[in-house]
């Protein structure tokens, strides 16, 4: 079924058109065109915005603002974003990274959306014309969200405090078995002062590992120290089953990889 | 469905077509313009056979709408050979037996070209990474990796 594409100079103009039934926003095309190619006829009309502001990366005073159209390749090669580059580099192959956007990643169904896992660990803010929403809240209501995402914002982590791991069967690049992102602040005595852990593929969208976070507080990053967190890691998860791995497998290997991420 | 005009540069020549809105670049190139070098493998962004170079960046033509390419500079594998003389990459693919069924070859060459344009002397890891979005079911990849490294060596010898 043919798609009609409408191009607008500003988000404001496009937001009104996006309210119509059967209309989706076109970012890099790696989700929307893919769905159309697969035979999804629920979309008949596409909307895109050419405002160059959507492709801007701003890093100032420890704060990062990524326009929604910023690509994974742009993040991976940005000199000031080295700490989060591994998460952007984990997405797809080179061609996909030149196309896939920050905004689109927020809507990617599991097993995709590795960068959104990082954004969840970073406690990012999602910006639309309606205002700013914490990424955790946004992910929970994304299916009914109609306002175009214009940017995400977060505090730039240090390379030591941010950790990211993607597990795939195909080397060097493949679809996620799971991905894990962790933001860790250590106290002077070597114990965990604060922690946020996000996981991909452990539900239909990125989720927090709340039980594991709780289990890590005040503990040292040693095999004994992290044991309670690993034992609780799968709590509250509902892993997906797909051709890459079963839900059972994902739940079984999650503590193994979380352990490697924390002890690394 | 309304037709929309598209104009872009394909391998150095100006192209202008009226296409249906929502047509992928892959479809426009193959079925409207007649450049069948990009291949339609999965149409899902997984196989890389449709890879083309748009404004110097590797892209998947199956996931790109043609009308978003207005004014763009597009390069495909059909534009590699000049005046009947094979491009060094094509020569190396032959010499290294990097082509069997040939379906992935145009996409592999586009991915390799972007790499060599930016990194004239890539490491083996650079080549593996650059080709990581392209699937080959025949060769086991090693001859393709060797062909790209061979091209880089030949280029640096010619430059010396």
Interface residues (C-beta under 8 A of the other chain):
Chain A: X2 X3 X4 X5 X26 X28 X29 X30 X33 X34 X36 X37 X38 X46 X48 X73 X92 X93 X94 X95 X96 X98 X99 X172 X173
Chain B: X1 X2 X4 X20 X21 X22 X23 X24 X43 X44 X45 X48 X51 X57 X58 X59 X60 X62 X63 X64 X65 X67 X68 X111 X114 X128 X129 X130 X132 X133 X134
